[in-house]
Amino acid sequence: MTSIKINTKIQIILLVIIVTSSILLLQQSLNTSDRTNKINMYSKQLNINNKISADINHLTASGQKYILYSDKQYLDAFRYYSKKTIEDEHELYNIANPINKQTIADIIELTKAYISFVENEVFPTIRSGTGIDTGNYKYLLLRHNELDQELQQKAAAVTAANMEDANNYFQVTVTGINKKVTLLVIFLLSALVLLLWGIYTTLTSLSVQYLYFDKLSERINSAVILVDNKGYFKQLNKTAGELLGISPDKILENSISDVPVLFPQLQGITEPLYAVIMEKKELLNYNLTYSYADQKLDLTVDYIPIIIFKKITGVMIIASLVEEDKNKNILLDTLEAERKRISIEIHDWIARYLSTIIHSIDYILRLKGEKKEQLEDNLLALRSHCQNAAIEMRSFMNNIHPYLIDKVGLVSALESYINIFEKLNNIKVYVFYQSRSLNIPSKNEIIIYRIIQEALSNIAKHSKATEVDIHFTILHNRLTIEVKDNGGNTGEYVSGKGMWGMKERAKLVGGDIKFENTSSGFCVTLTVPITQGGQQNGENQSNAD
């Protein structure tokens, strides 16, 4: 199982923990209102308890004063507090904890008994007006004190019971909430930290495997292999498979320690990897002979460690044929020199002979003779053929070598070629530039010229375009050339030898080339660095034609 797969599974588990913790925290938050309501209910019960205690005090005090002073105002007060006390006691009974309901019911009955005592015993005795004898007076006070004391005790018991319930609920609830919330927050923060670390590790690995590898492998034709810091093969491009004779399906996710058994031919290539990984230093221009399938290849191999935040995350192996590296530029320079020589010879021949023929025909046309009309027609046709031959010969010379570059520079030579291209292909070409002075070395001008020539040739062969725009833009010491046609978007394009040749030429001048479909047609974008040393384009523009 790869490290990325393991990281992915761990991240899924951490994500589940985060989601679960978040849901539980949300549930705790939603339950807060219920707990608040219950705490409010206990607070209300305690408040009613206090009212009942005060009511009972007022009730018994009024009853006692009525016994002592037989004043009607105390009887009125007694009856007022009788009604209020019973109402408050019933309200408390309705919202009380079921466990405490019986105690409250008892105090209600006791309150009623006291009210009955005053109304049925004290009031009739005092109302009779005959006075209260000493024995009867003592009885009424004694009975009042007994009921008063019992009511106070019952009220205190109810208050204590409600207070105890409220305290217990508050302690259990708040303590439980604090423990749960603290635990959930710890889990959540821990999971978040681990998840972020896992994402960082995964992204780092992916950036090594895709960002670095893709950008590099798509720009070079060398064999490219990516090995991670643990020695496992992670990626290889198509060239590596073809050049080294290895299949991605078989080698990927295998370790370099498996090479001697599974891929013995790769031992020479993988041998320096251990030192590169341990020392974190690149190894360049490592030469070896690669033997596979009865053939031997001389290779130059570069080992480039990929280091992120001072930590090695992998090694890029880049292998190329020694012969290819040595001979590519030499071959192109030789071909270009030979084309130049042939172009000059043909141009001299055209100037020496065809010009003479055209002048001779002009002279004959000025002569008078028999069958003048027939003679003139034939001579005009001959002159036309010669002119066409001259145009085609110029095109042929430009294909061999754009000799005008040496005289007037890239832009003017390109304009001369475009004149011929337009006549032969019936396609209008517009050239836009900020300045003719590009200051590009002559050898680079020729390569750029060839790239534009190939782009125009592809348009003539494969497009239905009627117009082409060529834009030269200089910005930040870089020259960008866009060749855009109006042939319409034809969908996916197939990269052929022509495009491959354009890419190779762009690399020779340190540039980059892109191909893309646009809404109006196809676009080729060439970007090259500007280096001093070229001539001022357009110095001899009068000789361009």
C-alpha positions as CSV (number, residue, x, y, z in Angstrom):
1,M,0.0,0.0,0.0
2,T,1.5,3.4,-1.0
3,S,2.1,6.2,1.4
4,I,-0.5,8.4,-0.4
5,K,-3.2,5.7,0.1
6,I,-2.3,5.3,3.8
7,N,-2.4,9.1,4.2
8,T,-5.8,9.2,2.5
9,K,-7.3,6.6,4.8
10,I,-5.9,8.4,7.9
11,Q,-7.3,11.7,6.6
12,I,-10.8,10.1,6.1
13,I,-10.7,8.8,9.7
14,L,-9.7,12.2,11.0
15,L,-12.4,13.8,9.0
16,V,-15.0,11.4,10.5
17,I,-13.7,12.4,14.0
18,I,-13.9,16.1,13.1
19,V,-17.5,15.7,11.8
20,T,-18.6,13.6,14.8
21,S,-17.1,16.1,17.3
22,S,-18.7,19.0,15.5
23,I,-22.1,17.3,15.5
24,L,-21.8,16.6,19.2
25,L,-20.7,20.1,20.0
26,L,-23.7,21.4,17.9
27,Q,-25.9,19.0,19.9
28,Q,-24.6,20.4,23.1
29,S,-25.3,23.9,21.8
30,L,-28.8,23.0,20.8
31,N,-29.5,21.4,24.2
32,T,-28.5,24.5,26.0
33,S,-32.0,26.0,25.6
34,D,-33.5,23.0,27.2
35,R,-31.1,23.1,30.1
36,T,-31.7,26.9,30.4
37,N,-35.5,26.3,30.6
38,K,-35.0,23.6,33.3
39,I,-32.7,25.9,35.4
40,N,-35.3,28.7,35.0
41,M,-38.0,26.2,36.2
42,Y,-35.9,25.5,39.3
43,S,-35.4,29.2,39.8
44,K,-39.1,29.7,39.6
45,Q,-39.8,27.0,42.1
46,L,-37.4,28.6,44.6
47,N,-39.0,32.0,44.0
48,I,-42.5,30.5,44.7
49,N,-41.0,28.8,47.8
50,N,-39.9,32.1,49.1
51,K,-43.3,33.6,48.4
52,I,-45.0,30.8,50.2
53,S,-42.8,31.2,53.2
54,A,-43.6,34.9,53.3
55,D,-47.3,34.2,52.8
56,I,-47.3,31.7,55.7
57,N,-45.6,34.2,57.9
58,H,-48.1,36.9,57.1
59,L,-51.0,34.4,57.4
60,T,-50.0,33.1,60.8
61,A,-49.1,36.6,62.1
62,S,-52.5,37.9,61.0
63,G,-54.2,34.9,62.7
64,Q,-52.3,35.4,65.9
65,K,-53.0,39.1,66.0
66,Y,-56.7,38.5,65.5
67,I,-56.7,36.1,68.4
68,L,-54.9,38.6,70.6
69,Y,-56.6,41.8,69.6
70,S,-59.9,40.7,68.0
71,D,-59.5,43.5,65.4
72,K,-61.3,43.0,62.1
73,Q,-58.4,44.4,60.1
74,Y,-56.3,41.4,61.1
75,L,-59.2,39.1,60.1
76,D,-59.3,40.8,56.6
77,A,-55.5,40.4,56.3
78,F,-55.8,36.7,57.4
79,R,-58.4,36.0,54.7
80,Y,-56.3,37.8,52.0
81,Y,-53.2,35.8,52.8
82,S,-55.3,32.6,53.1
83,K,-56.3,32.9,49.5
84,K,-52.8,34.0,48.3
85,T,-51.1,31.2,50.2
86,I,-53.3,28.5,48.7
87,E,-52.9,29.9,45.2
88,D,-49.1,30.0,45.5
89,E,-49.0,26.5,46.9
90,H,-51.1,25.1,44.1
91,E,-48.8,26.9,41.5
92,L,-45.8,25.2,43.1
93,Y,-47.5,21.8,43.1
94,N,-48.2,22.1,39.3
95,I,-44.5,22.7,38.4
96,A,-42.7,20.7,41.1
97,N,-40.7,17.6,40.7
98,P,-43.0,14.5,41.1
99,I,-40.8,13.4,44.0
100,N,-41.7,16.6,45.9
101,K,-45.4,16.8,45.1
102,Q,-46.5,14.8,48.1
103,T,-44.7,17.2,50.5
104,I,-46.3,20.1,48.8
105,A,-49.7,18.4,49.0
106,D,-49.1,18.0,52.7
107,I,-48.4,21.6,53.2
108,I,-51.5,22.5,51.3
109,E,-53.6,20.3,53.6
110,L,-51.9,21.8,56.6
111,T,-52.5,25.3,55.4
112,K,-56.2,24.5,54.8
113,A,-56.3,23.0,58.4
114,Y,-54.9,26.2,59.8
115,I,-57.4,28.4,57.8
116,S,-60.2,26.1,59.0
117,F,-59.0,26.5,62.6
118,V,-59.2,30.3,62.4
119,E,-62.4,30.4,60.5
120,N,-64.3,27.7,62.4
121,E,-62.9,28.1,65.9
122,V,-61.3,31.4,66.4
123,F,-63.7,33.6,64.4
124,P,-67.0,32.2,65.9
125,T,-65.6,32.5,69.5
126,I,-64.5,36.2,69.0
127,R,-67.6,37.1,67.0
128,S,-69.9,35.9,69.9
129,G,-68.7,39.0,71.8
130,T,-69.0,37.2,75.2
131,G,-65.2,37.4,75.6
132,I,-62.7,34.6,75.8
133,D,-62.0,33.0,79.2
134,T,-58.4,32.2,80.2
135,G,-58.6,28.5,79.4
136,N,-60.2,29.0,76.0
137,Y,-57.7,31.8,75.2
138,K,-54.7,29.5,76.1
139,Y,-56.1,26.7,73.9
140,L,-56.5,29.0,70.9
141,L,-53.0,30.3,71.2
142,L,-51.6,26.9,71.8
143,R,-53.4,25.5,68.8
144,H,-52.3,28.4,66.7
145,N,-48.6,27.9,67.7
146,E,-48.7,24.2,66.9
147,L,-50.1,24.8,63.4
148,D,-47.8,27.7,62.8
149,Q,-44.7,25.7,63.8
150,E,-45.8,22.8,61.6
151,L,-46.5,25.1,58.6
152,Q,-43.0,26.7,59.0
153,Q,-41.3,23.3,59.2
154,K,-43.2,22.0,56.1
155,A,-42.4,25.2,54.1
156,A,-38.7,24.9,55.1
157,A,-38.7,21.2,54.1
158,V,-40.2,22.0,50.7
159,T,-37.7,24.9,50.1
160,A,-34.8,22.6,51.1
161,A,-35.9,19.8,48.8
162,N,-36.3,22.2,45.8
163,M,-32.9,23.8,46.6
164,E,-31.2,20.4,46.8
165,D,-32.8,19.3,43.4
166,A,-31.7,22.6,41.8
167,N,-28.1,22.3,43.1
168,N,-27.8,18.7,42.1
169,Y,-29.1,19.4,38.6
170,F,-26.8,22.4,38.2
171,Q,-23.7,20.6,39.4
172,V,-24.3,17.5,37.3
173,T,-25.3,19.4,34.2
174,V,-22.6,22.1,34.3
175,T,-19.8,19.6,35.3
176,G,-21.0,17.1,32.6
177,I,-21.2,19.8,29.9
178,N,-17.7,21.1,30.8
179,K,-16.2,17.7,30.6
180,K,-17.9,16.8,27.4
181,V,-17.1,20.1,25.7
182,T,-13.5,20.0,26.9
183,L,-13.1,16.5,25.6
184,L,-14.7,17.2,22.3
185,V,-12.7,20.4,21.8
186,I,-9.5,18.4,22.5
187,F,-10.5,15.7,20.0
188,L,-11.5,18.3,17.4
189,L,-8.3,20.4,17.6
190,S,-6.1,17.3,17.6
191,A,-7.9,15.9,14.6
192,L,-7.6,19.2,12.8
193,V,-3.9,19.4,13.4
194,L,-3.3,15.9,12.2
195,L,-5.6,16.4,9.2
196,L,-3.7,19.6,8.2
197,W,-0.4,17.7,8.6
198,G,-1.7,14.8,6.5
199,I,-2.9,17.2,3.8
200,Y,0.5,18.9,3.8
201,T,2.2,15.6,3.4
202,T,-0.1,14.5,0.6
203,L,0.2,17.7,-1.3
204,T,3.9,17.7,-0.9
205,S,4.0,14.1,-2.3
206,L,1.6,15.0,-5.1
207,S,3.6,18.2,-6.0
208,V,6.7,16.1,-6.4
209,Q,4.9,13.5,-8.5
210,Y,2.9,15.7,-10.7
211,L,4.0,19.3,-10.6
212,Y,7.7,18.7,-11.0
213,F,7.5,15.5,-13.0
214,D,4.8,16.7,-15.5
215,K,6.4,20.1,-16.2
216,L,9.8,18.5,-16.8
217,S,8.8,15.4,-18.7
218,E,6.6,17.3,-21.2
219,R,9.4,19.6,-22.1
220,I,12.2,17.2,-22.8
221,N,12.7,14.1,-24.9
222,S,15.0,12.4,-22.4
223,A,14.0,9.5,-20.3
224,V,12.7,10.8,-16.9
225,I,12.1,8.6,-13.8
226,L,10.8,9.8,-10.4
227,V,11.8,7.9,-7.3
228,D,10.6,9.0,-3.8
229,N,12.7,9.4,-0.7
230,K,12.1,5.8,0.3
231,G,13.3,4.4,-3.0
232,Y,10.0,3.6,-4.7
233,F,9.4,4.2,-8.4
234,K,6.6,6.7,-8.7
235,Q,6.6,8.0,-12.2
236,L,8.2,7.7,-15.6
237,N,7.5,9.3,-18.9
238,K,6.9,7.6,-22.3
239,T,10.5,8.1,-23.4
240,A,11.8,6.2,-20.4
241,G,9.6,3.3,-21.2
242,E,10.7,3.2,-24.8
243,L,14.4,3.9,-24.3
244,L,14.9,1.7,-21.3
245,G,12.5,-1.0,-22.3
246,I,10.4,-0.9,-19.1
247,S,6.7,-0.9,-18.5
248,P,5.1,1.5,-16.1
249,D,2.6,-1.2,-15.0
250,K,5.5,-3.5,-13.9
251,I,8.0,-1.0,-12.3
252,L,5.8,1.6,-10.5
253,E,5.4,1.1,-6.8
254,N,8.4,-1.2,-6.7
255,S,11.5,-0.4,-4.7
256,I,15.0,0.1,-6.0
257,S,15.9,-2.8,-3.7
258,D,13.8,-5.0,-6.0
259,V,15.7,-4.0,-9.1
260,P,18.4,-6.8,-9.0
261,V,15.7,-9.4,-9.2
262,L,12.9,-7.8,-11.2
263,F,14.8,-5.4,-13.4
264,P,18.5,-6.4,-13.5
265,Q,19.2,-4.1,-16.5
266,L,18.5,-1.1,-14.3
267,Q,21.1,-1.8,-11.7
268,G,23.6,0.6,-13.3
269,I,21.0,3.4,-13.3
270,T,19.7,2.9,-9.8
271,E,23.1,2.3,-8.1
272,P,23.9,6.0,-7.4
273,L,20.5,6.7,-6.0
274,Y,21.4,5.6,-2.5
275,A,24.2,8.1,-2.2
276,V,22.0,10.9,-3.7
277,I,19.2,10.3,-1.2
278,M,21.5,10.1,1.8
279,E,23.7,13.1,0.9
280,K,20.9,15.2,-0.7
281,K,23.4,16.2,-3.4
282,E,22.8,16.1,-7.2
283,L,24.9,13.9,-9.4
284,L,25.3,15.2,-13.0
285,N,26.7,13.8,-16.2
286,Y,27.0,10.2,-14.9
287,N,28.0,8.1,-17.9
288,L,27.1,4.4,-18.2
289,T,26.4,1.8,-20.8
290,Y,22.8,0.4,-20.7
291,S,22.4,-3.1,-22.0
292,Y,19.0,-4.4,-22.9
293,A,17.5,-6.7,-25.6
294,D,20.8,-7.3,-27.4
295,Q,21.6,-3.6,-27.7
296,K,23.9,-1.3,-25.9
297,L,23.2,2.4,-25.3
298,D,25.7,5.0,-24.1
299,L,23.7,7.1,-21.6
300,T,24.3,10.3,-19.7
301,V,22.3,10.3,-16.5
302,D,21.5,13.2,-14.1
303,Y,20.3,12.6,-10.6
304,I,18.5,15.6,-9.2
305,P,17.2,15.5,-5.6
306,I,13.9,17.3,-5.0
307,I,14.1,19.1,-1.7
308,I,11.1,20.9,-0.1
309,F,11.6,22.7,3.2
310,K,15.1,21.3,3.6
311,K,13.7,17.8,3.4
312,I,14.3,15.4,0.4
313,T,11.1,14.1,-1.0
314,G,12.4,12.3,-4.1
315,V,15.0,12.1,-6.8
316,M,14.5,12.9,-10.5
317,I,16.5,10.7,-12.9
318,I,17.1,12.1,-16.4
319,A,18.8,9.9,-18.9
320,S,19.7,10.7,-22.5
321,L,21.7,9.2,-25.3
322,V,25.3,10.5,-25.4
323,E,25.4,10.4,-29.2
324,E,22.2,12.4,-29.4
325,D,23.4,15.2,-27.2
326,K,26.7,15.5,-29.0
327,N,25.5,15.4,-32.5
328,K,22.2,17.3,-32.5
329,N,23.5,20.8,-32.7
330,I,26.4,19.8,-35.0
331,L,24.0,18.1,-37.4
332,L,21.7,21.1,-37.6
333,D,24.6,23.6,-38.0
334,T,26.0,21.4,-40.8
335,L,22.6,21.2,-42.6
336,E,22.0,25.0,-42.3
337,A,25.5,25.8,-43.7
338,E,25.0,23.4,-46.6
339,R,21.6,25.0,-47.4
340,K,23.1,28.4,-47.3
341,R,25.8,27.5,-49.8
342,I,23.4,25.9,-52.2
343,S,21.0,28.9,-51.9
344,I,23.8,31.3,-52.8
345,E,24.8,29.3,-55.9
346,I,21.2,29.1,-57.2
347,H,20.6,32.8,-56.5
348,D,23.8,33.6,-58.5
349,W,22.6,31.4,-61.4
350,I,19.1,33.1,-61.4
351,A,20.6,36.5,-61.4
352,R,23.0,35.6,-64.2
353,Y,20.8,33.8,-66.6
354,L,17.1,34.4,-66.0
355,S,17.6,38.2,-65.9
356,T,19.4,38.0,-69.2
357,I,16.5,36.0,-70.8
358,I,13.9,38.5,-69.6
359,H,15.9,41.5,-71.0
360,S,16.3,39.7,-74.3
361,I,12.6,39.0,-74.6
362,D,11.9,42.7,-73.8
363,Y,14.2,43.6,-76.7
364,I,12.5,41.2,-79.2
365,L,9.1,42.7,-78.3
366,R,10.3,46.0,-79.4
367,L,11.2,44.7,-82.9
368,K,8.9,45.0,-85.8
369,G,8.4,42.0,-88.1
370,E,6.0,39.7,-89.9
371,K,3.1,38.1,-87.9
372,K,3.7,40.5,-85.2
373,E,0.6,39.6,-83.1
374,Q,1.5,35.9,-83.0
375,L,5.1,36.6,-82.2
376,E,4.1,39.0,-79.4
377,D,1.7,36.5,-77.9
378,N,4.3,33.8,-77.8
379,L,6.9,36.1,-76.4
380,L,4.5,37.3,-73.7
381,A,3.7,33.7,-72.7
382,L,7.4,32.9,-72.6
383,R,8.1,36.0,-70.4
384,S,5.3,35.0,-68.1
385,H,6.7,31.5,-67.7
386,C,10.1,32.9,-66.9
387,Q,8.6,35.3,-64.3
388,N,6.8,32.3,-62.7
389,A,10.0,30.3,-62.7
390,A,11.7,33.2,-61.0
391,I,9.1,33.3,-58.3
392,E,9.1,29.6,-57.7
393,M,12.9,29.6,-57.7
394,R,12.9,32.3,-55.0
395,S,10.5,30.2,-52.9
396,F,12.8,27.2,-53.4
397,M,15.8,29.2,-52.3
398,N,14.0,30.4,-49.2
399,N,13.1,26.9,-48.3
400,I,16.8,25.9,-48.6
401,H,18.1,29.0,-46.7
402,P,16.6,32.4,-46.1
403,Y,19.5,34.3,-47.5
404,L,17.8,37.7,-47.0
405,I,18.3,37.2,-43.2
406,D,22.0,37.8,-43.6
407,K,21.3,41.1,-45.4
408,V,18.1,42.6,-44.0
409,G,17.3,40.6,-40.9
410,L,14.4,38.4,-39.7
411,V,11.4,40.7,-40.2
412,S,12.3,41.9,-43.7
413,A,13.3,38.4,-44.8
414,L,10.0,37.1,-43.5
415,E,8.0,39.7,-45.3
416,S,9.8,38.7,-48.5
417,Y,8.8,35.1,-48.0
418,I,5.2,36.1,-47.1
419,N,4.9,37.8,-50.5
420,I,5.6,34.5,-52.3
421,F,3.5,32.5,-49.8
422,E,0.5,34.7,-50.4
423,K,0.7,34.2,-54.2
424,L,1.2,30.5,-54.1
425,N,-1.5,29.7,-51.4
426,N,-4.0,32.6,-51.8
427,I,-3.8,33.3,-48.1
428,K,-3.4,36.9,-46.8
429,V,-0.7,37.3,-44.1
430,Y,-0.4,40.4,-41.9
431,V,2.7,41.1,-39.9
432,F,2.6,43.3,-36.7
433,Y,5.6,44.4,-34.8
434,Q,6.7,47.2,-32.5
435,S,10.2,47.5,-34.0
436,R,12.2,45.9,-36.7
437,S,15.2,46.0,-34.3
438,L,15.1,42.6,-32.6
439,N,18.8,42.3,-31.8
440,I,18.8,38.5,-32.2
441,P,21.9,36.5,-33.2
442,S,21.9,35.5,-36.8
443,K,21.8,31.7,-36.0
444,N,18.8,32.3,-33.8
445,E,17.0,34.3,-36.5
446,I,17.3,31.4,-38.9
447,I,15.8,29.0,-36.4
448,I,12.9,31.4,-35.6
449,Y,12.4,31.9,-39.4
450,R,12.1,28.1,-39.9
451,I,9.6,27.8,-37.1
452,I,7.4,30.5,-38.6
453,Q,7.9,29.0,-42.0
454,E,6.7,25.6,-40.7
455,A,3.7,27.2,-39.0
456,L,2.6,28.9,-42.3
457,S,3.2,25.6,-44.2
458,N,1.0,23.7,-41.7
459,I,-1.8,26.4,-42.2
460,A,-1.6,26.0,-46.0
461,K,-1.7,22.2,-45.8
462,H,-4.2,21.5,-43.0
463,S,-6.3,24.7,-42.6
464,K,-9.1,26.4,-44.5
465,A,-7.8,29.8,-43.4
466,T,-7.9,32.8,-45.6
467,E,-6.0,35.1,-43.3
468,V,-3.0,34.8,-40.9
469,D,-1.8,37.3,-38.3
470,I,1.8,37.3,-37.1
471,H,2.5,39.4,-34.0
472,F,6.0,40.2,-32.7
473,T,5.9,41.4,-29.1
474,I,9.0,42.4,-27.0
475,L,8.5,42.4,-23.2
476,H,11.0,42.0,-20.3
477,N,13.8,40.9,-22.6
478,R,11.7,38.2,-24.2
479,L,10.4,38.0,-27.7
480,T,6.9,36.5,-28.2
481,I,5.7,35.5,-31.7
482,E,2.1,34.5,-32.3
483,V,1.0,32.9,-35.6
484,K,-2.8,32.9,-35.6
485,D,-5.1,31.8,-38.5
486,N,-8.9,32.1,-39.0
487,G,-9.4,28.5,-40.1
488,G,-11.9,27.9,-37.3
489,N,-11.7,25.5,-34.3
490,T,-11.3,22.0,-35.7
491,G,-11.3,20.3,-32.3
492,E,-8.4,18.2,-31.0
493,Y,-5.2,18.5,-33.1
494,V,-2.7,15.7,-33.6
495,S,0.9,16.5,-33.0
496,G,3.0,15.4,-36.0
497,K,6.6,15.6,-37.1
498,G,6.2,19.2,-38.1
499,M,5.2,20.2,-34.5
500,W,8.0,18.0,-33.1
501,G,10.5,19.8,-35.3
502,M,9.2,23.2,-34.2
503,K,9.6,22.2,-30.5
504,E,13.2,21.0,-31.1
505,R,14.1,24.2,-32.9
506,A,12.6,26.3,-30.0
507,K,14.8,24.4,-27.5
508,L,17.9,25.2,-29.5
509,V,17.3,29.0,-28.9
510,G,16.3,28.5,-25.3
511,G,12.7,29.2,-26.1
512,D,9.3,27.6,-25.5
513,I,6.5,26.9,-28.0
514,K,2.8,26.2,-27.4
515,F,0.0,25.0,-29.7
516,E,-3.6,25.7,-29.0
517,N,-7.0,26.0,-30.6
518,T,-8.8,29.4,-30.4
519,S,-12.3,30.5,-31.2
520,S,-11.2,31.7,-34.6
521,G,-8.6,29.1,-35.6
522,F,-5.2,27.7,-34.5
523,C,-2.5,29.6,-32.7
524,V,1.3,28.9,-32.4
525,T,3.0,30.9,-29.7
526,L,6.8,31.0,-29.7
527,T,8.7,32.7,-26.8
528,V,12.4,33.2,-26.9
529,P,14.9,35.2,-24.8
530,I,16.5,38.2,-26.4
531,T,20.3,38.1,-26.3
532,Q,22.5,40.9,-27.7
533,G,24.5,40.2,-30.8
534,G,22.1,40.2,-33.7
535,Q,22.0,42.9,-36.4
536,Q,19.5,45.7,-36.6
537,N,16.6,44.3,-38.7
538,G,15.7,46.4,-41.6
539,E,19.0,48.1,-42.2
540,N,19.0,47.0,-45.9
541,Q,15.2,46.8,-46.4
542,S,15.5,48.1,-49.9
543,N,17.3,44.9,-50.8
544,A,14.5,42.7,-49.4
545,D,12.9,42.2,-52.8
